[in-house]
Amino acid sequence: MARFDRVTVQFSPDVLRVFDAHRQTGWFSKEAGGQMFADINADLWHVLAATGPRAADRRGRFHFWPDRKAEQKEIHRHFAKGLQYVGDWHTHPQKIPVPSQNDIASIENVVRESTLYTPGLLLCIVGLAPFPEGLHLSFHA
Ligand SMILES: [Zn+2]
């Protein structure tokens, strides 16, 4: 596995639309999230697909528990189209979002427990402010 000093991440307009559509703008709106899939070309990761919340996810205003079985299916479906699983995204009811300690522990756990094609995974938090201020992107190896 190649180690990269630097990875450039690009989001397609479709992916930004998915993020935008699930922003937690209302007081009662719940956290939503999904997975991100990219076309990887060395250190350029072009995120072309983001899956949205599923019926089996359990959602709360401050919590998001994804359906892990459905996630595995999504990974296989995108892999068949040449797209790699590169991480997770979810919304926060914060203007400028920051990942919680729980968010970081959870993505680090996925990195540890998964057989990955990439040297690590991205975590994208979608807040309320217009992008890019309303997006928080971190890399976990
Ligand atoms: Zn979170």
Residues whose N, C-alpha, C, O or C-beta is under 5 A from the ligand:
A	BS01	ZN	T91 S100 D103
